[in-house]
Amino acid sequence: MTEQIKKDPIEDAIINFSFTVAQVNQILNILGNAPYIASANLIGLIQMQGEPQFKAAIAAEQAKNESQATS
């Protein structure tokens, strides 16, 4: 007979954090020094969620700079 491990349902709750790009890079640097098996999934999730936000921030900064240049 196999014993099933019961998962706490709160583990699937979404928690939102806010970090600067520098802070995210620091977190990724620390995770990059951890064993692959322990950090790869988390690094992937951070990159997946962060990339669209980072691209949007770059586009907003470029639009701001273009607007100031034409003023």
VMD Tcl script that draws the C-alpha trace (Angstrom):
set ca {
  {0.00 0.00 0.00}
  {1.36 3.42 -0.91}
  {0.80 6.32 1.38}
  {-0.26 9.52 -0.36}
  {1.24 12.75 0.84}
  {-1.44 15.36 1.31}
  {-0.57 18.74 -0.16}
  {-1.54 21.90 1.69}
  {-3.98 23.77 -0.61}
  {-2.49 27.13 0.40}
  {0.70 26.16 -1.45}
  {-1.04 27.02 -4.75}
  {-2.04 30.53 -3.63}
  {-0.52 33.33 -5.73}
  {1.65 35.88 -3.93}
  {2.85 39.00 -5.74}
  {6.15 40.71 -5.00}
  {7.67 43.89 -6.40}
  {11.41 44.11 -7.05}
  {13.61 46.45 -9.02}
  {15.50 45.05 -12.01}
  {18.68 45.21 -9.94}
  {17.06 43.21 -7.15}
  {15.78 40.57 -9.59}
  {19.24 40.28 -11.10}
  {20.67 39.78 -7.61}
  {18.10 37.06 -6.86}
  {18.88 35.34 -10.18}
  {22.60 35.56 -9.46}
  {22.11 33.88 -6.09}
  {19.87 31.20 -7.59}
  {22.39 30.68 -10.38}
  {24.93 29.61 -7.77}
  {22.53 27.09 -6.25}
  {22.40 23.49 -7.47}
  {20.58 23.24 -10.83}
  {18.00 20.78 -9.54}
  {17.00 23.20 -6.77}
  {16.95 26.44 -8.77}
  {16.21 25.80 -12.46}
  {12.41 25.82 -12.20}
  {12.34 28.96 -10.07}
  {14.75 30.77 -12.40}
  {12.54 29.85 -15.35}
  {9.43 31.15 -13.62}
  {11.12 34.44 -12.73}
  {12.33 34.89 -16.31}
  {8.93 33.98 -17.78}
  {7.07 36.47 -15.59}
  {9.72 39.17 -15.67}
  {10.49 39.32 -19.40}
  {7.21 40.94 -20.53}
  {7.42 43.45 -17.68}
  {11.02 44.28 -18.52}
  {10.20 44.74 -22.22}
  {7.26 46.99 -21.32}
  {9.50 49.10 -19.07}
  {12.04 49.49 -21.89}
  {9.31 50.49 -24.36}
  {7.89 53.03 -21.91}
  {11.34 54.54 -21.35}
  {11.97 54.73 -25.10}
  {8.59 56.39 -25.68}
  {9.35 58.89 -22.92}
  {12.74 59.69 -24.44}
  {11.23 60.10 -27.94}
  {8.54 62.37 -26.55}
  {11.12 64.53 -24.82}
  {13.28 64.66 -27.96}
  {10.40 65.97 -30.08}
  {9.33 68.57 -27.53}
}
mol new
graphics top color blue
foreach p $ca { graphics top sphere $p radius 0.5 }
foreach p [lrange $ca 0 end-1] q [lrange $ca 1 end] { graphics top cylinder $p $q radius 0.2 }
display resetview
